[in-house]
Amino acid sequence: SLKLLKLTLRRRWQSCRKKKEQLDLEIAQLEAEGYRVEELEHHIDKLHEYNDIKDIGQSLLGRIAALRGTTTRDLYSHFGLELDD
């Protein structure tokens, strides 16, 4: 019904507003510690790049494990990797 839709939208809007306030507070705290937003954006971009590369590595390890009939866990030790790498 229209009432339910309005209520749902209002709750989502309130949730988004609260999240924005939390993020604004976190940004203010980081800026107070000497960080700049531009610097943080650069770090975030680098983290995304790192995660993309890590995902590719995980995929390759999975394929190698399948070809060798072993587990990726076994390959970690074979290649001198830590499980939390």
mmCIF file as gemmi writes it, N, C-alpha and C atoms, coordinates in Angstrom:
data_model
loop_
_atom_site.group_PDB
_atom_site.id
_atom_site.type_symbol
_atom_site.label_atom_id
_atom_site.label_alt_id
_atom_site.label_comp_id
_atom_site.label_asym_id
_atom_site.label_entity_id
_atom_site.label_seq_id
_atom_site.pdbx_PDB_ins_code
_atom_site.Cartn_x
_atom_site.Cartn_y
_atom_site.Cartn_z
_atom_site.occupancy
_atom_site.B_iso_or_equiv
_atom_site.pdbx_formal_charge
_atom_site.auth_seq_id
_atom_site.auth_asym_id
_atom_site.pdbx_PDB_model_num
ATOM 1 N N . SER Axp A 1 ? 0.838 -1.183 0 1 0 ? 1 A 1
ATOM 2 C CA . SER Axp A 1 ? 0 0 0 1 0 ? 1 A 1
ATOM 3 C C . SER Axp A 1 ? 0.882 1.245 0 1 0 ? 1 A 1
ATOM 4 N N . LEU Axp A 2 ? 0.281 2.364 -0.286 1 0 ? 2 A 1
ATOM 5 C CA . LEU Axp A 2 ? 0.999 3.633 -0.348 1 0 ? 2 A 1
ATOM 6 C C . LEU Axp A 2 ? 1.544 4.026 1.019 1 0 ? 2 A 1
ATOM 7 N N . LYS Axp A 3 ? 0.781 3.757 2.07 1 0 ? 3 A 1
ATOM 8 C CA . LYS Axp A 3 ? 1.239 4.072 3.43 1 0 ? 3 A 1
ATOM 9 C C . LYS Axp A 3 ? 2.499 3.291 3.779 1 0 ? 3 A 1
ATOM 10 N N . LEU Axp A 4 ? 2.502 2.021 3.449 1 0 ? 4 A 1
ATOM 11 C CA . LEU Axp A 4 ? 3.653 1.168 3.732 1 0 ? 4 A 1
ATOM 12 C C . LEU Axp A 4 ? 4.871 1.63 2.936 1 0 ? 4 A 1
ATOM 13 N N . LEU Axp A 5 ? 4.661 1.996 1.686 1 0 ? 5 A 1
ATOM 14 C CA . LEU Axp A 5 ? 5.747 2.488 0.848 1 0 ? 5 A 1
ATOM 15 C C . LEU Axp A 5 ? 6.344 3.765 1.435 1 0 ? 5 A 1
ATOM 16 N N . LYS Axp A 6 ? 5.482 4.692 1.852 1 0 ? 6 A 1
ATOM 17 C CA . LYS Axp A 6 ? 5.96 5.938 2.458 1 0 ? 6 A 1
ATOM 18 C C . LYS Axp A 6 ? 6.749 5.658 3.729 1 0 ? 6 A 1
ATOM 19 N N . LEU Axp A 7 ? 6.252 4.751 4.545 1 0 ? 7 A 1
ATOM 20 C CA . LEU Axp A 7 ? 6.936 4.395 5.786 1 0 ? 7 A 1
ATOM 21 C C . LEU Axp A 7 ? 8.304 3.775 5.488 1 0 ? 7 A 1
ATOM 22 N N . THR Axp A 8 ? 8.345 2.882 4.517 1 0 ? 8 A 1
ATOM 23 C CA . THR Axp A 8 ? 9.603 2.24 4.133 1 0 ? 8 A 1
ATOM 24 C C . THR Axp A 8 ? 10.599 3.271 3.619 1 0 ? 8 A 1
ATOM 25 N N . LEU Axp A 9 ? 10.132 4.17 2.762 1 0 ? 9 A 1
ATOM 26 C CA . LEU Axp A 9 ? 11.013 5.206 2.229 1 0 ? 9 A 1
ATOM 27 C C . LEU Axp A 9 ? 11.507 6.144 3.324 1 0 ? 9 A 1
ATOM 28 N N . ARG Axp A 10 ? 10.637 6.482 4.256 1 0 ? 10 A 1
ATOM 29 C CA . ARG Axp A 10 ? 11.025 7.358 5.359 1 0 ? 10 A 1
ATOM 30 C C . ARG Axp A 10 ? 12.106 6.688 6.21 1 0 ? 10 A 1
ATOM 31 N N . ARG Axp A 11 ? 11.935 5.395 6.483 1 0 ? 11 A 1
ATOM 32 C CA . ARG Axp A 11 ? 12.932 4.663 7.278 1 0 ? 11 A 1
ATOM 33 C C . ARG Axp A 11 ? 14.271 4.59 6.546 1 0 ? 11 A 1
ATOM 34 N N . ARG Axp A 12 ? 14.212 4.332 5.249 1 0 ? 12 A 1
ATOM 35 C CA . ARG Axp A 12 ? 15.458 4.278 4.467 1 0 ? 12 A 1
ATOM 36 C C . ARG Axp A 12 ? 16.148 5.637 4.468 1 0 ? 12 A 1
ATOM 37 N N . TRP Axp A 13 ? 15.367 6.698 4.305 1 0 ? 13 A 1
ATOM 38 C CA . TRP Axp A 13 ? 15.927 8.047 4.306 1 0 ? 13 A 1
ATOM 39 C C . TRP Axp A 13 ? 16.576 8.341 5.653 1 0 ? 13 A 1
ATOM 40 N N . GLN Axp A 14 ? 15.899 7.986 6.741 1 0 ? 14 A 1
ATOM 41 C CA . GLN Axp A 14 ? 16.462 8.205 8.072 1 0 ? 14 A 1
ATOM 42 C C . GLN Axp A 14 ? 17.741 7.398 8.262 1 0 ? 14 A 1
ATOM 43 N N . SER Axp A 15 ? 17.752 6.178 7.774 1 0 ? 15 A 1
ATOM 44 C CA . SER Axp A 15 ? 18.942 5.336 7.873 1 0 ? 15 A 1
ATOM 45 C C . SER Axp A 15 ? 20.097 5.946 7.08 1 0 ? 15 A 1
ATOM 46 N N . CYS Axp A 16 ? 19.81 6.425 5.88 1 0 ? 16 A 1
ATOM 47 C CA . CYS Axp A 16 ? 20.846 7.064 5.06 1 0 ? 16 A 1
ATOM 48 C C . CYS Axp A 16 ? 21.352 8.342 5.718 1 0 ? 16 A 1
ATOM 49 N N . ARG Axp A 17 ? 20.451 9.114 6.281 1 0 ? 17 A 1
ATOM 50 C CA . ARG Axp A 17 ? 20.85 10.352 6.955 1 0 ? 17 A 1
ATOM 51 C C . ARG Axp A 17 ? 21.749 10.043 8.145 1 0 ? 17 A 1
ATOM 52 N N . LYS Axp A 18 ? 21.393 9.018 8.911 1 0 ? 18 A 1
ATOM 53 C CA . LYS Axp A 18 ? 22.203 8.628 10.065 1 0 ? 18 A 1
ATOM 54 C C . LYS Axp A 18 ? 23.583 8.159 9.616 1 0 ? 18 A 1
ATOM 55 N N . LYS Axp A 19 ? 23.631 7.366 8.54 1 0 ? 19 A 1
ATOM 56 C CA . LYS Axp A 19 ? 24.906 6.884 8.008 1 0 ? 19 A 1
ATOM 57 C C . LYS Axp A 19 ? 25.766 8.057 7.548 1 0 ? 19 A 1
ATOM 58 N N . LYS Axp A 20 ? 25.156 9.036 6.886 1 0 ? 20 A 1
ATOM 59 C CA . LYS Axp A 20 ? 25.888 10.223 6.433 1 0 ? 20 A 1
ATOM 60 C C . LYS Axp A 20 ? 26.468 10.974 7.619 1 0 ? 20 A 1
ATOM 61 N N . GLU Axp A 21 ? 25.686 11.119 8.671 1 0 ? 21 A 1
ATOM 62 C CA . GLU Axp A 21 ? 26.174 11.806 9.869 1 0 ? 21 A 1
ATOM 63 C C . GLU Axp A 21 ? 27.362 11.064 10.473 1 0 ? 21 A 1
ATOM 64 N N . GLN Axp A 22 ? 27.283 9.731 10.505 1 0 ? 22 A 1
ATOM 65 C CA . GLN Axp A 22 ? 28.393 8.934 11.04 1 0 ? 22 A 1
ATOM 66 C C . GLN Axp A 22 ? 29.644 9.105 10.188 1 0 ? 22 A 1
ATOM 67 N N . LEU Axp A 23 ? 29.469 9.084 8.876 1 0 ? 23 A 1
ATOM 68 C CA . LEU Axp A 23 ? 30.61 9.249 7.978 1 0 ? 23 A 1
ATOM 69 C C . LEU Axp A 23 ? 31.203 10.649 8.086 1 0 ? 23 A 1
ATOM 70 N N . ASP Axp A 24 ? 30.346 11.659 8.195 1 0 ? 24 A 1
ATOM 71 C CA . ASP Axp A 24 ? 30.837 13.027 8.38 1 0 ? 24 A 1
ATOM 72 C C . ASP Axp A 24 ? 31.655 13.145 9.658 1 0 ? 24 A 1
ATOM 73 N N . LEU Axp A 25 ? 31.208 12.488 10.718 1 0 ? 25 A 1
ATOM 74 C CA . LEU Axp A 25 ? 31.936 12.499 11.982 1 0 ? 25 A 1
ATOM 75 C C . LEU Axp A 25 ? 33.288 11.807 11.829 1 0 ? 25 A 1
ATOM 76 N N . GLU Axp A 26 ? 33.299 10.665 11.147 1 0 ? 26 A 1
ATOM 77 C CA . GLU Axp A 26 ? 34.563 9.955 10.922 1 0 ? 26 A 1
ATOM 78 C C . GLU Axp A 26 ? 35.529 10.804 10.109 1 0 ? 26 A 1
ATOM 79 N N . ILE Axp A 27 ? 35.026 11.481 9.081 1 0 ? 27 A 1
ATOM 80 C CA . ILE Axp A 27 ? 35.869 12.354 8.261 1 0 ? 27 A 1
ATOM 81 C C . ILE Axp A 27 ? 36.427 13.482 9.112 1 0 ? 27 A 1
ATOM 82 N N . ALA Axp A 28 ? 35.587 14.092 9.937 1 0 ? 28 A 1
ATOM 83 C CA . ALA Axp A 28 ? 36.043 15.18 10.806 1 0 ? 28 A 1
ATOM 84 C C . ALA Axp A 28 ? 37.124 14.694 11.764 1 0 ? 28 A 1
ATOM 85 N N . GLN Axp A 29 ? 36.955 13.489 12.307 1 0 ? 29 A 1
ATOM 86 C CA . GLN Axp A 29 ? 37.959 12.935 13.22 1 0 ? 29 A 1
ATOM 87 C C . GLN Axp A 29 ? 39.282 12.698 12.496 1 0 ? 29 A 1
ATOM 88 N N . LEU Axp A 30 ? 39.211 12.155 11.297 1 0 ? 30 A 1
ATOM 89 C CA . LEU Axp A 30 ? 40.429 11.909 10.523 1 0 ? 30 A 1
ATOM 90 C C . LEU Axp A 30 ? 41.117 13.219 10.148 1 0 ? 30 A 1
ATOM 91 N N . GLU Axp A 31 ? 40.328 14.22 9.777 1 0 ? 31 A 1
ATOM 92 C CA . GLU Axp A 31 ? 40.908 15.524 9.463 1 0 ? 31 A 1
ATOM 93 C C . GLU Axp A 31 ? 41.56 16.135 10.694 1 0 ? 31 A 1
ATOM 94 N N . ALA Axp A 32 ? 40.947 15.942 11.86 1 0 ? 32 A 1
ATOM 95 C CA . ALA Axp A 32 ? 41.522 16.454 13.108 1 0 ? 32 A 1
ATOM 96 C C . ALA Axp A 32 ? 42.852 15.771 13.419 1 0 ? 32 A 1
ATOM 97 N N . GLU Axp A 33 ? 43.01 14.534 12.937 1 0 ? 33 A 1
ATOM 98 C CA . GLU Axp A 33 ? 44.261 13.8 13.136 1 0 ? 33 A 1
ATOM 99 C C . GLU Axp A 33 ? 45.302 14.165 12.082 1 0 ? 33 A 1
ATOM 100 N N . GLY Axp A 34 ? 44.947 15.065 11.17 1 0 ? 34 A 1
ATOM 101 C CA . GLY Axp A 34 ? 45.906 15.537 10.183 1 0 ? 34 A 1
ATOM 102 C C . GLY Axp A 34 ? 45.757 14.959 8.792 1 0 ? 34 A 1
ATOM 103 N N . TYR Axp A 35 ? 44.754 14.114 8.592 1 0 ? 35 A 1
ATOM 104 C CA . TYR Axp A 35 ? 44.544 13.548 7.262 1 0 ? 35 A 1
ATOM 105 C C . TYR Axp A 35 ? 43.762 14.527 6.401 1 0 ? 35 A 1
ATOM 106 N N . ARG Axp A 36 ? 43.996 14.449 5.096 1 0 ? 36 A 1
ATOM 107 C CA . ARG Axp A 36 ? 43.217 15.245 4.155 1 0 ? 36 A 1
ATOM 108 C C . ARG Axp A 36 ? 42.321 14.298 3.361 1 0 ? 36 A 1
ATOM 109 N N . VAL Axp A 37 ? 41.14 14.763 2.988 1 0 ? 37 A 1
ATOM 110 C CA . VAL Axp A 37 ? 40.18 13.928 2.26 1 0 ? 37 A 1
ATOM 111 C C . VAL Axp A 37 ? 40.814 13.399 0.97 1 0 ? 37 A 1
ATOM 112 N N . GLU Axp A 38 ? 41.559 14.262 0.257 1 0 ? 38 A 1
ATOM 113 C CA . GLU Axp A 38 ? 42.198 13.846 -0.988 1 0 ? 38 A 1
ATOM 114 C C . GLU Axp A 38 ? 43.176 12.702 -0.736 1 0 ? 38 A 1
ATOM 115 N N . GLU Axp A 39 ? 43.913 12.805 0.37 1 0 ? 39 A 1
ATOM 116 C CA . GLU Axp A 39 ? 44.877 11.766 0.732 1 0 ? 39 A 1
ATOM 117 C C . GLU Axp A 39 ? 44.152 10.454 1.029 1 0 ? 39 A 1
ATOM 118 N N . LEU Axp A 40 ? 43.051 10.551 1.739 1 0 ? 40 A 1
ATOM 119 C CA . LEU Axp A 40 ? 42.268 9.358 2.067 1 0 ? 40 A 1
ATOM 120 C C . LEU Axp A 40 ? 41.703 8.716 0.805 1 0 ? 40 A 1
ATOM 121 N N . GLU Axp A 41 ? 41.243 9.544 -0.129 1 0 ? 41 A 1
ATOM 122 C CA . GLU Axp A 41 ? 40.711 9.008 -1.384 1 0 ? 41 A 1
ATOM 123 C C . GLU Axp A 41 ? 41.797 8.248 -2.139 1 0 ? 41 A 1
ATOM 124 N N . HIS Axp A 42 ? 43.025 8.78 -2.109 1 0 ? 42 A 1
ATOM 125 C CA . HIS Axp A 42 ? 44.152 8.106 -2.757 1 0 ? 42 A 1
ATOM 126 C C . HIS Axp A 42 ? 44.392 6.742 -2.106 1 0 ? 42 A 1
ATOM 127 N N . HIS Axp A 43 ? 44.371 6.708 -0.776 1 0 ? 43 A 1
ATOM 128 C CA . HIS Axp A 43 ? 44.569 5.445 -0.058 1 0 ? 43 A 1
ATOM 129 C C . HIS Axp A 43 ? 43.452 4.447 -0.373 1 0 ? 43 A 1
ATOM 130 N N . ILE Axp A 44 ? 42.237 4.939 -0.451 1 0 ? 44 A 1
ATOM 131 C CA . ILE Axp A 44 ? 41.1 4.069 -0.776 1 0 ? 44 A 1
ATOM 132 C C . ILE Axp A 44 ? 41.267 3.494 -2.18 1 0 ? 44 A 1
ATOM 133 N N . ASP Axp A 45 ? 41.692 4.349 -3.133 1 0 ? 45 A 1
ATOM 134 C CA . ASP Axp A 45 ? 41.937 3.861 -4.496 1 0 ? 45 A 1
ATOM 135 C C . ASP Axp A 45 ? 43.004 2.776 -4.499 1 0 ? 45 A 1
ATOM 136 N N . LYS Axp A 46 ? 44.065 2.98 -3.724 1 0 ? 46 A 1
ATOM 137 C CA . LYS Axp A 46 ? 45.139 1.99 -3.65 1 0 ? 46 A 1
ATOM 138 C C . LYS Axp A 46 ? 44.641 0.687 -3.015 1 0 ? 46 A 1
ATOM 139 N N . LEU Axp A 47 ? 43.769 0.79 -2.011 1 0 ? 47 A 1
ATOM 140 C CA . LEU Axp A 47 ? 43.2 -0.411 -1.395 1 0 ? 47 A 1
ATOM 141 C C . LEU Axp A 47 ? 42.34 -1.187 -2.388 1 0 ? 47 A 1
ATOM 142 N N . HIS Axp A 48 ? 41.561 -0.457 -3.205 1 0 ? 48 A 1
ATOM 143 C CA . HIS Axp A 48 ? 40.749 -1.119 -4.233 1 0 ? 48 A 1
ATOM 144 C C . HIS Axp A 48 ? 41.652 -1.846 -5.229 1 0 ? 48 A 1
ATOM 145 N N . GLU Axp A 49 ? 42.731 -1.173 -5.633 1 0 ? 49 A 1
ATOM 146 C CA . GLU Axp A 49 ? 43.679 -1.784 -6.565 1 0 ? 49 A 1
ATOM 147 C C . GLU Axp A 49 ? 44.299 -3.039 -5.951 1 0 ? 49 A 1
ATOM 148 N N . TYR Axp A 50 ? 44.711 -2.936 -4.688 1 0 ? 50 A 1
ATOM 149 C CA . TYR Axp A 50 ? 45.286 -4.083 -3.977 1 0 ? 50 A 1
ATOM 150 C C . TYR Axp A 50 ? 44.289 -5.242 -3.933 1 0 ? 50 A 1
ATOM 151 N N . ASN Axp A 51 ? 43.041 -4.938 -3.585 1 0 ? 51 A 1
ATOM 152 C CA . ASN Axp A 51 ? 42.022 -5.989 -3.487 1 0 ? 51 A 1
ATOM 153 C C . ASN Axp A 51 ? 41.76 -6.649 -4.838 1 0 ? 51 A 1
ATOM 154 N N . ASP Axp A 52 ? 41.771 -5.85 -5.911 1 0 ? 52 A 1
ATOM 155 C CA . ASP Axp A 52 ? 41.588 -6.422 -7.249 1 0 ? 52 A 1
ATOM 156 C C . ASP Axp A 52 ? 42.72 -7.388 -7.583 1 0 ? 52 A 1
ATOM 157 N N . ILE Axp A 53 ? 43.955 -6.976 -7.294 1 0 ? 53 A 1
ATOM 158 C CA . ILE Axp A 53 ? 45.116 -7.827 -7.562 1 0 ? 53 A 1
ATOM 159 C C . ILE Axp A 53 ? 45.06 -9.084 -6.702 1 0 ? 53 A 1
ATOM 160 N N . LYS Axp A 54 ? 44.677 -8.919 -5.439 1 0 ? 54 A 1
ATOM 161 C CA . LYS Axp A 54 ? 44.57 -10.072 -4.541 1 0 ? 54 A 1
ATOM 162 C C . LYS Axp A 54 ? 43.511 -11.055 -5.048 1 0 ? 54 A 1
ATOM 163 N N . ASP Axp A 55 ? 42.387 -10.534 -5.528 1 0 ? 55 A 1
ATOM 164 C CA . ASP Axp A 55 ? 41.331 -11.398 -6.071 1 0 ? 55 A 1
ATOM 165 C C . ASP Axp A 55 ? 41.839 -12.206 -7.268 1 0 ? 55 A 1
ATOM 166 N N . ILE Axp A 56 ? 42.626 -11.556 -8.129 1 0 ? 56 A 1
ATOM 167 C CA . ILE Axp A 56 ? 43.195 -12.258 -9.282 1 0 ? 56 A 1
ATOM 168 C C . ILE Axp A 56 ? 44.128 -13.36 -8.798 1 0 ? 56 A 1
ATOM 169 N N . GLY Axp A 57 ? 44.956 -13.039 -7.805 1 0 ? 57 A 1
ATOM 170 C CA . GLY Axp A 57 ? 45.865 -14.037 -7.239 1 0 ? 57 A 1
ATOM 171 C C . GLY Axp A 57 ? 45.116 -15.218 -6.65 1 0 ? 57 A 1
ATOM 172 N N . GLN Axp A 58 ? 44.041 -14.935 -5.933 1 0 ? 58 A 1
ATOM 173 C CA . GLN Axp A 58 ? 43.224 -16.005 -5.346 1 0 ? 58 A 1
ATOM 174 C C . GLN Axp A 58 ? 42.632 -16.89 -6.439 1 0 ? 58 A 1
ATOM 175 N N . SER Axp A 59 ? 42.181 -16.253 -7.502 1 0 ? 59 A 1
ATOM 176 C CA . SER Axp A 59 ? 41.607 -16.998 -8.62 1 0 ? 59 A 1
ATOM 177 C C . SER Axp A 59 ? 42.657 -17.9 -9.264 1 0 ? 59 A 1
ATOM 178 N N . LEU Axp A 60 ? 43.857 -17.357 -9.468 1 0 ? 60 A 1
ATOM 179 C CA . LEU Axp A 60 ? 44.937 -18.161 -10.053 1 0 ? 60 A 1
ATOM 180 C C . LEU Axp A 60 ? 45.31 -19.33 -9.15 1 0 ? 60 A 1
ATOM 181 N N . LEU Axp A 61 ? 45.408 -19.076 -7.847 1 0 ? 61 A 1
ATOM 182 C CA . LEU Axp A 61 ? 45.711 -20.165 -6.913 1 0 ? 61 A 1
ATOM 183 C C . LEU Axp A 61 ? 44.632 -21.244 -6.973 1 0 ? 61 A 1
ATOM 184 N N . GLY Axp A 62 ? 43.388 -20.827 -7.083 1 0 ? 62 A 1
ATOM 185 C CA . GLY Axp A 62 ? 42.294 -21.79 -7.191 1 0 ? 62 A 1
ATOM 186 C C . GLY Axp A 62 ? 42.411 -22.653 -8.433 1 0 ? 62 A 1
ATOM 187 N N . ARG Axp A 63 ? 42.781 -22.025 -9.549 1 0 ? 63 A 1
ATOM 188 C CA . ARG Axp A 63 ? 42.935 -22.783 -10.797 1 0 ? 63 A 1
ATOM 189 C C . ARG Axp A 63 ? 44.118 -23.741 -10.719 1 0 ? 63 A 1
ATOM 190 N N . ILE Axp A 64 ? 45.231 -23.253 -10.168 1 0 ? 64 A 1
ATOM 191 C CA . ILE Axp A 64 ? 46.41 -24.117 -10.019 1 0 ? 64 A 1
ATOM 192 C C . ILE Axp A 64 ? 46.073 -25.301 -9.117 1 0 ? 64 A 1
ATOM 193 N N . ALA Axp A 65 ? 45.378 -25.021 -8.023 1 0 ? 65 A 1
ATOM 194 C CA . ALA Axp A 65 ? 44.999 -26.096 -7.095 1 0 ? 65 A 1
ATOM 195 C C . ALA Axp A 65 ? 44.133 -27.134 -7.802 1 0 ? 65 A 1
ATOM 196 N N . ALA Axp A 66 ? 43.192 -26.664 -8.604 1 0 ? 66 A 1
ATOM 197 C CA . ALA Axp A 66 ? 42.317 -27.593 -9.326 1 0 ? 66 A 1
ATOM 198 C C . ALA Axp A 66 ? 43.124 -28.446 -10.304 1 0 ? 66 A 1
ATOM 199 N N . LEU Axp A 67 ? 44.07 -27.817 -11.006 1 0 ? 67 A 1
ATOM 200 C CA . LEU Axp A 67 ? 44.897 -28.562 -11.963 1 0 ? 67 A 1
ATOM 201 C C . LEU Axp A 67 ? 45.783 -29.589 -11.269 1 0 ? 67 A 1
ATOM 202 N N . ARG Axp A 68 ? 46.263 -29.242 -10.086 1 0 ? 68 A 1
ATOM 203 C CA . ARG Axp A 68 ? 47.152 -30.147 -9.346 1 0 ? 68 A 1
ATOM 204 C C . ARG Axp A 68 ? 46.388 -31.129 -8.463 1 0 ? 68 A 1
ATOM 205 N N . GLY Axp A 69 ? 45.099 -30.951 -8.369 1 0 ? 69 A 1
ATOM 206 C CA . GLY Axp A 69 ? 44.29 -31.834 -7.532 1 0 ? 69 A 1
ATOM 207 C C . GLY Axp A 69 ? 44.576 -31.657 -6.056 1 0 ? 69 A 1
ATOM 208 N N . THR Axp A 70 ? 44.807 -30.42 -5.653 1 0 ? 70 A 1
ATOM 209 C CA . THR Axp A 70 ? 45.105 -30.116 -4.251 1 0 ? 70 A 1
ATOM 210 C C . THR Axp A 70 ? 44.239 -28.947 -3.803 1 0 ? 70 A 1
ATOM 211 N N . THR Axp A 71 ? 44.511 -28.436 -2.63 1 0 ? 71 A 1
ATOM 212 C CA . THR Axp A 71 ? 43.739 -27.304 -2.114 1 0 ? 71 A 1
ATOM 213 C C . THR Axp A 71 ? 44.571 -26.032 -2.206 1 0 ? 71 A 1
ATOM 214 N N . THR Axp A 72 ? 43.883 -24.91 -2.209 1 0 ? 72 A 1
ATOM 215 C CA . THR Axp A 72 ? 44.609 -23.636 -2.194 1 0 ? 72 A 1
ATOM 216 C C . THR Axp A 72 ? 45.392 -23.503 -0.894 1 0 ? 72 A 1
ATOM 217 N N . ARG Axp A 73 ? 44.88 -24.076 0.164 1 0 ? 73 A 1
ATOM 218 C CA . ARG Axp A 73 ? 45.576 -24.045 1.461 1 0 ? 73 A 1
ATOM 219 C C . ARG Axp A 73 ? 46.962 -24.681 1.344 1 0 ? 73 A 1
ATOM 220 N N . ASP Axp A 74 ? 47.033 -25.822 0.644 1 0 ? 74 A 1
ATOM 221 C CA . ASP Axp A 74 ? 48.319 -26.483 0.433 1 0 ? 74 A 1
ATOM 222 C C . ASP Axp A 74 ? 49.248 -25.629 -0.431 1 0 ? 74 A 1
ATOM 223 N N . LEU Axp A 75 ? 48.68 -24.94 -1.402 1 0 ? 75 A 1
ATOM 224 C CA . LEU Axp A 75 ? 49.5 -24.098 -2.271 1 0 ? 75 A 1
ATOM 225 C C . LEU Axp A 75 ? 50.091 -22.911 -1.518 1 0 ? 75 A 1
ATOM 226 N N . TYR Axp A 76 ? 49.384 -22.42 -0.535 1 0 ? 76 A 1
ATOM 227 C CA . TYR Axp A 76 ? 49.911 -21.306 0.253 1 0 ? 76 A 1
ATOM 228 C C . TYR Axp A 76 ? 51.267 -21.678 0.839 1 0 ? 76 A 1
ATOM 229 N N . SER Axp A 77 ? 51.345 -22.845 1.463 1 0 ? 77 A 1
ATOM 230 C CA . SER Axp A 77 ? 52.62 -23.246 2.062 1 0 ? 77 A 1
ATOM 231 C C . SER Axp A 77 ? 53.653 -23.533 0.971 1 0 ? 77 A 1
ATOM 232 N N . HIS Axp A 78 ? 53.217 -24.107 -0.149 1 0 ? 78 A 1
ATOM 233 C CA . HIS Axp A 78 ? 54.129 -24.406 -1.259 1 0 ? 78 A 1
ATOM 234 C C . HIS Axp A 78 ? 54.791 -23.127 -1.786 1 0 ? 78 A 1
ATOM 235 N N . PHE Axp A 79 ? 54.016 -22.043 -1.876 1 0 ? 79 A 1
ATOM 236 C CA . PHE Axp A 79 ? 54.535 -20.782 -2.397 1 0 ? 79 A 1
ATOM 237 C C . PHE Axp A 79 ? 55.036 -19.847 -1.296 1 0 ? 79 A 1
ATOM 238 N N . GLY Axp A 80 ? 55.058 -20.336 -0.058 1 0 ? 80 A 1
ATOM 239 C CA . GLY Axp A 80 ? 55.566 -19.524 1.047 1 0 ? 80 A 1
ATOM 240 C C . GLY Axp A 80 ? 54.656 -18.375 1.438 1 0 ? 80 A 1
ATOM 241 N N . LEU Axp A 81 ? 53.365 -18.58 1.304 1 0 ? 81 A 1
ATOM 242 C CA . LEU Axp A 81 ? 52.386 -17.551 1.655 1 0 ? 81 A 1
ATOM 243 C C . LEU Axp A 81 ? 51.756 -17.869 2.998 1 0 ? 81 A 1
ATOM 244 N N . GLU Axp A 82 ? 51.342 -16.829 3.688 1 0 ? 82 A 1
ATOM 245 C CA . GLU Axp A 82 ? 50.585 -16.986 4.925 1 0 ? 82 A 1
ATOM 246 C C . GLU Axp A 82 ? 49.106 -17.048 4.562 1 0 ? 82 A 1
ATOM 247 N N . LEU Axp A 83 ? 48.329 -17.779 5.337 1 0 ? 83 A 1
ATOM 248 C CA . LEU Axp A 83 ? 46.894 -17.894 5.047 1 0 ? 83 A 1
ATOM 249 C C . LEU Axp A 83 ? 46.171 -16.559 5.12 1 0 ? 83 A 1
ATOM 250 N N . ASP Axp A 84 ? 46.693 -15.618 5.898 1 0 ? 84 A 1
ATOM 251 C CA . ASP Axp A 84 ? 46.028 -14.315 5.998 1 0 ? 84 A 1
ATOM 252 C C . ASP Axp A 84 ? 46.572 -13.308 4.992 1 0 ? 84 A 1
ATOM 253 N N . ASP Axp A 85 ? 47.419 -13.761 4.041 1 0 ? 85 A 1
ATOM 254 C CA . ASP Axp A 85 ? 47.936 -12.874 2.989 1 0 ? 85 A 1
ATOM 255 C C . ASP Axp A 85 ? 46.833 -12.503 2.033 1 0 ? 85 A 1
